[in-house]
Amino acid sequence: MPKLLLILNRANIGGIVSQVANLYKNLPDSYETHLISGCPEADEASADAWLQAMDIRVTYVPNMQRAISWKKDREAYLFIKNYIRQFQPDIVHTHAAKAGALGRLAAFACNVPVVVHTFHGHAFNHYFGKLKTAFFIKIERHLAKKCSAIIAISALQKKDLTEVYKIAPPQKVPIIELGYDFTKLTENTPQKRQHFRRQYQLDDDVIALGMIGRLAPIKNPSMFLRNFAKVYAQSKQKVKAFLVGDGELRQSLEQEILALGLKYSSAPPFDAPIIFTSWIENVSEVFAGLDGVVLCSLNEGTPVSLLEAQACNKPIVSTDVGGVLDIVVPNETALVSGRSDDEAFYQNLLAVVEKTSLREKLSQNGKKNVWKRFSIDTMVSKHVHLYEQLLAAEKET
């Protein structure tokens, strides 16, 4: 029975946790699997209750956090190293940057036979300055040399890792796309839509556009707000913007909204054109209640919110970043513009608001696109095949 240790950055509600949870729950019974993780940050919603409901047991790693701290990072590293020594896994599979660095170093120190890392996004674009970015690239190249495999979750990400940043050679970087169970997400949609729109006091003729995720600089929510303000002034349609999430930019965004001459609400009565909802655990209600989903990020891996939006028949307005073009079809399931092209983004936002036929077309095509391509069974079988391949190769050496 192969022993597998999965290591997560943080157990917060989001795409990476969803991916790892689906892998954990659907591996063959022949695998003995453990999951360890950092705790969510203060501005993130915990996935603990959600993981418990899935009967997934998590061991939390003290002091593993997003920010770099040599003292805390060393304590987290020693905890992981001790856990590995006790569990003695055949495979350590890390997910995302911090868990990837500490987890792989600990696995190497303990001579784990197979060490795999998945890049869900990367910190090479728009996260840090040039010097720090160069430092992280150097670290990733060093870690990749000792890794058994580096998993990319899209073709574009593989190109970045192998050709642009030269983290690892192509033969060491298999592509395993996200696997997702869209069934629960799309159950009882009419009831969920009614509940969401009643809660936020939305009339039937109001077009609700929403951005879902952390209110952080990399997510670029200001782009949504300033272009929504133009749509609100230009369009004759009733329209509202929703910011679903929370984070460090919350207060500054409130000031931006006032500077744009608009108002916002975060509690009843929801009579302002822009609504802050904070985190909503049942994201399926959000998708049911919205009429369009917006992504303005400066950088992304493979944004799960856009997979979910398509599965829920929602039109998308997005910037062309990261793996976006790996999961949407421009002008068929989403309207996509350049990362810094405000005018094109505004025109796309306006078109989705103004043109009912366009919204319907994007909605209908979205579901067909993702239900065919992204399934849990496919994702899990590709992981199992990779694990078995790497274990067999290790036995031969």
C-alpha positions in Angstrom: 0.0 0.0 0.0 1.7 3.3 -1.1 1.8 6.0 1.6 1.0 9.5 0.3 1.5 12.7 2.1 -0.3 15.8 0.7 1.0 19.2 1.9 -1.1 22.3 1.4 -0.2 26.0 1.8 -3.3 26.9 3.8 -6.7 25.3 4.4 -8.7 28.2 3.2 -11.8 28.1 1.0 -10.6 28.3 -2.5 -9.5 26.4 -5.6 -6.3 24.7 -4.3 -8.1 23.2 -1.3 -10.9 22.0 -3.5 -8.4 20.3 -5.9 -6.5 18.6 -3.1 -9.7 17.5 -1.4 -11.0 15.9 -4.6 -7.8 14.1 -5.1 -7.7 12.9 -1.4 -11.3 11.6 -1.5 -11.1 9.8 -4.8 -7.8 8.0 -4.7 -8.0 4.2 -4.8 -8.3 2.4 -1.5 -4.8 1.0 -2.0 -3.4 4.5 -1.0 -2.9 5.5 2.6 -3.2 9.2 2.4 -2.5 11.9 5.0 -3.0 15.7 4.6 -1.2 18.4 6.4 -1.7 22.1 5.9 -1.0 25.7 7.1 -3.8 27.6 8.8 -5.9 30.2 6.9 -4.8 33.8 7.2 -6.9 36.3 9.1 -8.5 37.6 5.9 -9.4 34.2 4.6 -12.4 31.9 5.2 -11.4 28.6 6.8 -12.2 25.4 4.9 -12.0 23.3 8.1 -15.8 22.7 8.4 -16.0 21.9 4.7 -13.2 19.4 4.9 -14.7 17.8 8.0 -18.0 17.4 6.1 -16.1 15.5 3.4 -14.5 13.3 6.2 -11.1 14.6 5.4 -8.7 14.8 8.4 -6.2 17.6 8.4 -3.2 18.0 10.6 -2.3 21.7 10.9 1.3 22.9 10.6 2.1 25.6 13.2 3.6 28.8 11.8 3.2 27.9 8.1 2.0 31.2 6.7 2.0 33.3 3.5 4.6 35.8 4.6 8.3 34.9 4.8 9.6 34.6 8.3 12.9 32.8 8.8 12.0 31.8 12.4 8.4 30.7 11.7 9.3 29.0 8.4 12.1 27.0 10.2 9.6 25.9 12.8 7.1 24.8 10.1 9.9 23.0 8.3 10.9 21.1 11.4 7.3 20.1 12.1 6.9 18.8 8.5 10.2 17.0 8.7 9.2 15.3 12.0 5.8 14.3 10.5 7.5 12.7 7.5 9.8 10.8 9.8 6.9 9.4 11.7 4.6 8.6 8.7 7.4 7.5 6.3 5.5 8.2 3.1 6.5 6.8 -0.3 5.3 10.0 -2.0 5.2 13.6 -0.8 3.1 15.8 -3.0 3.2 19.5 -2.2 0.8 22.2 -3.5 1.6 25.9 -4.0 4.7 27.9 -3.1 5.2 27.9 0.7 4.2 24.3 1.2 6.2 23.4 -1.9 9.4 25.0 -0.6 9.2 23.7 3.0 7.6 20.4 2.2 10.1 19.5 -0.5 13.1 20.5 1.6 11.8 18.3 4.4 11.1 15.4 2.0 14.6 15.6 0.5 16.1 15.7 4.0 14.2 12.5 4.9 15.0 10.7 1.6 11.4 10.3 0.5 11.5 8.1 -2.7 9.1 10.2 -4.7 8.6 14.0 -4.4 6.0 15.8 -6.5 5.0 19.5 -6.6 2.0 21.1 -8.2 2.2 24.7 -9.4 -1.3 26.1 -9.0 -0.1 29.6 -9.8 3.3 31.1 -9.4 5.0 34.1 -7.8 6.9 35.2 -10.9 4.5 37.8 -12.2 3.3 40.9 -10.3 3.7 39.6 -6.8 7.2 40.9 -5.9 9.9 43.2 -7.2 12.6 42.0 -9.7 15.2 41.1 -7.1 12.8 39.0 -5.0 11.3 37.4 -8.1 14.7 36.4 -9.3 15.5 34.9 -5.9 12.3 32.8 -6.0 13.0 31.6 -9.5 16.5 30.5 -8.4 14.9 28.6 -5.4 12.3 26.9 -7.6 15.0 25.8 -10.1 17.0 24.3 -7.3 14.0 22.5 -5.8 12.9 21.2 -9.2 16.3 19.5 -9.9 15.7 17.2 -6.9 11.9 16.7 -7.6 10.6 13.6 -9.2 8.0 15.6 -11.2 6.6 19.1 -11.4 2.9 19.2 -12.3 1.5 22.0 -14.4 -2.3 22.5 -14.4 -2.5 24.0 -17.9 -0.5 24.0 -21.1 0.2 27.7 -20.7 1.6 27.1 -17.2 3.9 24.3 -18.5 5.2 26.7 -21.2 6.0 29.3 -18.5 7.7 26.7 -16.3 9.7 25.1 -19.0 10.4 27.8 -21.6 9.9 31.2 -20.0 11.3 30.8 -16.5 13.2 27.5 -17.2 12.2 25.9 -13.8 12.4 22.4 -15.2 12.8 20.5 -18.5 9.6 19.7 -20.4 9.9 15.9 -19.7 9.7 16.6 -16.0 6.5 18.6 -16.2 3.4 16.6 -16.9 0.1 18.5 -17.3 -2.8 17.4 -15.1 -5.8 19.8 -15.4 -8.1 20.5 -12.5 -10.8 17.9 -11.6 -14.1 19.2 -10.3 -17.5 17.8 -9.3 -19.9 20.4 -10.7 -23.0 18.4 -9.6 -23.6 19.9 -6.2 -22.7 23.4 -7.5 -25.5 23.2 -10.0 -28.2 21.6 -7.9 -31.4 23.5 -7.0 -30.3 26.6 -9.0 -33.7 28.3 -9.1 -34.1 28.1 -5.3 -30.5 29.2 -4.7 -31.0 32.2 -7.1 -34.2 33.2 -5.3 -32.5 33.0 -1.9 -29.4 35.1 -2.9 -31.4 37.8 -4.7 -33.9 38.0 -1.9 -31.1 38.3 0.7 -29.5 41.2 -1.3 -32.8 42.8 -2.3 -32.4 42.4 -6.0 -35.3 42.9 -8.3 -35.7 40.4 -11.2 -34.6 43.0 -13.8 -31.3 43.9 -12.0 -28.2 42.6 -13.7 -25.8 41.5 -11.0 -22.1 41.3 -11.8 -19.7 39.7 -9.3 -16.0 39.4 -8.6 -15.2 36.4 -6.3 -12.0 36.2 -4.3 -9.5 38.0 -2.0 -9.5 41.7 -2.1 -5.8 41.8 -2.7 -3.6 43.8 -5.2 -2.9 40.8 -7.4 -6.7 40.4 -7.9 -6.9 44.0 -9.1 -10.5 44.8 -7.9 -10.0 48.5 -8.7 -10.2 47.7 -12.4 -13.7 46.2 -11.9 -14.9 49.2 -9.8 -13.7 52.0 -12.1 -15.1 50.3 -15.2 -18.3 49.3 -13.4 -18.8 53.0 -12.5 -18.6 53.8 -16.3 -21.1 51.1 -17.1 -23.4 52.3 -14.3 -23.4 55.8 -15.7 -23.7 54.8 -19.4 -26.2 51.9 -19.3 -30.0 52.2 -19.1 -30.1 48.7 -17.5 -30.4 48.3 -13.8 -27.0 46.9 -12.7 -25.2 46.1 -9.5 -21.7 45.0 -8.6 -20.8 42.4 -6.0 -17.4 42.0 -4.3 -17.6 38.5 -2.8 -14.7 38.0 -0.5 -12.5 40.1 1.8 -8.9 41.2 2.3 -6.4 43.9 2.8 -7.8 46.3 0.2 -11.3 46.5 1.7 -11.0 49.9 3.3 -9.1 51.5 0.3 -11.8 50.1 -2.1 -14.5 51.7 0.0 -12.7 55.0 -0.4 -12.3 54.4 -4.2 -16.0 53.8 -4.6 -16.8 57.1 -2.8 -14.2 58.9 -5.0 -16.0 57.5 -8.1 -19.2 59.2 -6.9 -20.9 55.9 -6.0 -22.2 54.3 -2.8 -21.6 50.9 -1.3 -23.5 48.6 1.1 -22.3 45.8 3.3 -25.5 45.3 5.4 -29.2 45.9 4.8 -30.7 47.8 3.2 -28.7 46.9 0.1 -29.7 49.9 -1.8 -26.3 51.0 -3.1 -25.0 50.0 -6.6 -21.9 48.2 -5.1 -22.3 45.5 -2.5 -19.6 44.0 -0.3 -20.7 40.5 0.9 -17.5 39.4 2.6 -16.9 35.6 2.3 -19.8 33.4 1.4 -19.2 29.7 2.2 -22.0 28.4 -0.1 -20.5 29.8 -3.4 -23.1 27.9 -5.4 -25.7 30.5 -4.2 -23.5 33.3 -5.4 -23.2 31.8 -8.9 -26.9 31.2 -9.0 -27.7 34.7 -8.0 -25.3 36.5 -10.3 -25.8 37.3 -14.0 -22.1 37.6 -14.8 -18.7 36.8 -13.3 -15.8 39.1 -13.5 -12.0 38.5 -13.1 -9.5 41.3 -13.3 -6.4 39.6 -11.9 -2.8 40.6 -12.8 -1.8 37.0 -12.5 -3.5 33.7 -12.1 -2.8 30.0 -12.2 -6.0 28.3 -13.4 -8.8 30.3 -11.8 -11.4 27.8 -10.4 -14.0 30.6 -10.2 -14.1 30.7 -14.0 -14.6 27.0 -14.2 -17.4 27.2 -11.7 -18.9 30.2 -13.5 -19.1 28.3 -16.8 -20.5 25.2 -15.1 -23.2 27.4 -13.7 -24.0 28.9 -17.1 -22.7 32.4 -16.2 -21.1 34.7 -18.8 -17.6 35.9 -18.0 -15.6 39.1 -18.4 -11.9 38.5 -17.7 -8.4 39.8 -18.2 -6.1 37.5 -20.2 -3.8 36.3 -17.5 -2.2 33.0 -16.5 -4.3 30.0 -17.5 -7.5 31.9 -18.3 -7.3 31.0 -22.0 -6.7 27.4 -21.1 -10.2 27.1 -19.6 -12.4 29.6 -21.4 -13.2 30.1 -25.1 -12.9 33.8 -26.1 -16.1 35.2 -27.5 -17.8 31.8 -26.9 -17.8 31.4 -23.1 -16.1 34.6 -22.1 -15.1 38.1 -23.2 -11.4 38.5 -22.6 -9.2 41.6 -22.8 -5.6 42.6 -22.0 -4.5 42.9 -18.4 -4.1 46.6 -18.7 -6.6 47.4 -21.4 -9.2 49.4 -19.5 -11.2 50.4 -22.6 -11.6 46.9 -23.9 -12.5 45.6 -20.5 -15.1 48.4 -20.2 -16.6 47.6 -23.6 -16.8 43.9 -22.7 -18.5 44.7 -19.4 -20.9 47.0 -21.1 -21.7 44.4 -23.8 -22.6 41.8 -21.2 -24.9 44.2 -19.4 -26.6 45.6 -22.6 -26.9 42.5 -24.8 -29.3 39.8 -23.5 -28.5 37.5 -26.5 -24.8 37.7 -25.8 -25.3 36.7 -22.1 -27.4 33.8 -23.2 -24.8 32.6 -25.8 -21.9 32.8 -23.4 -24.0 31.1 -20.7 -25.0 28.1 -22.8 -21.5 27.5 -24.3 -19.8 27.7 -20.9 -21.4 24.6 -19.4 -20.6 22.5 -22.5 -17.0 23.6 -22.3 -16.2 22.6 -18.7 -18.4 19.6 -18.1 -16.7 17.8 -21.0 -13.1 18.8 -20.1 -12.7 18.8 -16.4 -13.7 15.8 -14.3 -12.5 14.4 -11.0 -12.1 10.9 -12.5 -9.8 12.1 -15.2 -7.7 14.2 -12.7 -7.4 11.4 -10.2 -6.5 8.8 -12.8 -3.7 11.0 -14.2 -2.3 11.5 -10.7 -2.4 7.7 -10.0 -0.7 7.0 -13.3 2.0 9.5 -12.5 2.5 8.2 -8.9 2.8 4.6 -10.1 5.2 5.6 -12.9 7.5 7.4 -10.5 7.4 4.7 -7.9 8.3 2.1 -10.5 11.1 4.2 -11.8 12.4 4.7 -8.3 12.5 0.9 -7.7 14.5 0.4 -10.8 17.3 2.8 -9.7 
